[in-house]
Amino acid sequence: MDEELRSLTERLRIEAEASPAYDRLVATEDLHVLAAALTEPGQPLWARELAAFRLGIAGDGRAFEALVLLLNHREPRRCASAAHALARLGDPRTARAAAALATNELRVAYALHPVRLLVELRAPEAVPALITTLRRRLRPHDPYRAVALACVQGLGALGDVRAGPVLNDALAHPVLAEEAVRALARLPE
């Protein structure tokens, strides 16, 4: 069993409170049953999350919308699970959705996992979105340092010269400076 799936099922088992529906969703190999859990009225969040995750890692596009909603959830563990499944889904819309979430100033508190997903996908949208997000985080007293740090690390991993100016600006921020030096060293000359 995939480690991320094992972690998810353990967490959701507690939320499900011994529901027979939980056992059914964990055990089924029928993707139509999982897809139905996404659309049936009255389904609890844990059931929708489990179904979306399993569909996503199976490469079933019916999970896309639910996974994007979970990627922007206030609960970090839900975001992490959604990012994992979206990375495996292979849907061409994923990078665009992650970029939109990463750059949405109204939801910046939840941008960490979309940023990390963009880096993992290495899509054309990744570098511009990370540059935009990081530039906004370089304001004085910005409370989202974890997002800024993920952008710096991601831009270093992506190794795109377009990141040079914003990484140089990040050098002025003590929390980011060490990672910015590393990221700049990874950029081509």
C-alpha positions in Angstrom: 0.0 0.0 0.0 1.2 3.5 -0.9 2.5 5.3 2.2 0.3 8.3 1.5 -2.7 6.1 1.1 -2.0 4.3 4.4 -1.6 7.6 6.2 -4.8 8.9 4.7 -6.8 5.8 5.5 -5.6 5.8 9.1 -6.6 9.5 9.5 -10.0 9.1 7.9 -10.8 5.9 9.8 -10.9 8.0 12.9 -13.1 10.6 11.2 -15.5 7.9 9.9 -16.1 6.6 13.4 -16.4 2.9 12.3 -18.8 3.7 9.5 -19.5 0.7 7.2 -19.3 3.1 4.3 -15.7 3.7 5.2 -14.8 0.0 5.0 -16.7 -0.2 1.6 -14.8 2.8 0.2 -11.4 1.4 1.3 -12.1 -2.1 0.0 -13.7 -1.4 -3.3 -11.8 -1.6 -6.6 -14.8 -0.3 -8.5 -14.0 3.2 -9.6 -17.7 3.9 -10.3 -18.5 3.3 -6.6 -15.7 5.8 -5.7 -17.0 8.4 -8.3 -20.5 8.0 -6.9 -19.2 9.0 -3.4 -18.1 12.3 -4.9 -21.5 13.2 -6.3 -24.1 11.6 -4.0 -25.8 14.1 -1.7 -25.1 14.0 2.0 -21.7 12.4 1.8 -19.4 13.4 4.6 -16.1 15.1 3.8 -14.0 12.1 4.8 -15.9 9.9 2.2 -15.4 12.5 -0.5 -11.7 12.9 0.3 -11.1 9.1 0.4 -12.9 8.6 -2.9 -11.2 11.6 -4.6 -7.8 10.4 -3.4 -8.3 6.8 -4.6 -9.6 8.0 -8.0 -6.7 10.4 -8.3 -4.0 7.9 -7.8 -5.9 5.6 -10.2 -5.7 8.3 -12.9 -9.4 8.8 -13.0 -10.3 12.4 -14.1 -13.6 12.4 -12.2 -11.5 13.2 -9.1 -10.0 16.5 -10.5 -12.5 19.0 -9.1 -12.8 17.4 -5.7 -9.0 17.2 -5.4 -8.6 20.9 -6.3 -11.1 21.9 -3.7 -9.2 19.7 -1.1 -5.9 21.3 -2.2 -7.2 24.6 -1.0 -8.7 23.3 2.2 -7.9 24.8 5.6 -6.7 21.5 6.9 -3.0 21.0 5.9 -3.3 17.2 5.9 -6.2 17.3 3.4 -4.1 19.7 1.2 -1.1 17.3 1.3 -3.2 14.3 0.3 -4.9 16.2 -2.5 -1.5 17.4 -3.8 -0.2 13.8 -3.8 -3.2 12.5 -5.7 -3.2 15.4 -8.2 0.5 14.8 -9.0 -0.4 11.2 -9.9 -3.7 12.0 -11.7 -2.0 13.3 -14.8 -4.7 15.8 -15.6 -3.4 18.7 -17.8 -5.5 21.2 -15.9 -3.7 20.5 -12.6 -0.8 22.9 -13.1 -3.1 25.8 -14.1 -5.3 25.1 -11.0 -2.3 24.9 -8.7 -0.9 28.1 -10.1 -4.2 29.9 -9.5 -4.4 28.7 -5.9 -0.7 29.6 -5.2 -1.1 33.1 -6.5 -4.5 33.8 -4.9 -3.8 36.5 -2.2 -7.2 35.8 -0.6 -6.1 32.2 0.1 -2.4 32.6 0.6 -2.6 30.9 4.0 -3.3 27.7 2.1 -0.8 28.2 -0.7 2.0 25.9 0.6 0.8 22.7 -1.0 -0.1 24.3 -4.3 3.4 25.7 -4.4 5.0 22.3 -3.7 2.7 20.7 -6.2 3.8 23.1 -8.9 7.4 22.3 -8.2 6.7 18.6 -8.4 4.8 19.0 -11.7 7.6 21.1 -13.3 4.9 22.6 -15.5 5.4 25.8 -17.6 3.1 27.6 -15.1 5.3 26.8 -12.1 8.1 29.4 -12.4 5.9 32.4 -13.1 3.5 31.4 -10.3 6.3 30.9 -7.8 7.9 34.2 -8.7 4.6 36.0 -8.3 3.9 34.4 -5.0 7.4 34.9 -3.6 7.5 38.6 -4.7 4.3 39.2 -2.7 5.8 37.4 0.4 8.8 39.7 0.4 6.8 42.6 1.9 7.8 43.7 5.4 6.1 41.6 8.2 4.5 39.1 5.8 3.2 36.3 8.0 3.5 33.6 5.4 7.2 32.7 5.6 6.6 29.0 5.1 5.0 29.8 1.7 7.9 32.1 0.9 10.5 29.5 1.8 8.7 26.9 -0.3 8.8 29.3 -3.2 12.6 29.9 -2.8 13.3 26.2 -2.5 11.0 25.4 -5.4 12.6 28.1 -7.7 16.0 26.6 -6.9 14.8 23.1 -7.7 13.3 24.3 -11.0 16.6 26.1 -11.9 15.1 28.7 -14.2 17.1 31.9 -14.7 13.9 34.0 -14.6 13.9 33.4 -10.8 17.2 35.3 -10.4 15.9 38.7 -9.6 13.3 37.6 -7.0 15.8 35.2 -5.4 18.3 38.1 -5.1 15.5 40.2 -3.4 15.0 37.3 -1.0 18.6 37.6 0.1 17.5 40.6 2.2 15.2 38.6 4.3 17.0 36.7 7.1 14.6 33.8 7.2 15.0 33.2 3.4 18.6 34.3 2.8 20.3 30.9 3.3 17.9 29.1 1.0 18.0 31.9 -1.5 21.8 31.5 -1.7 21.3 27.8 -2.4 18.6 28.4 -4.9 20.7 31.0 -6.8 23.6 28.6 -6.9 21.4 26.1 -8.7 20.5 28.6 -11.5 22.4 28.2 -14.8 25.0 30.9 -15.5 
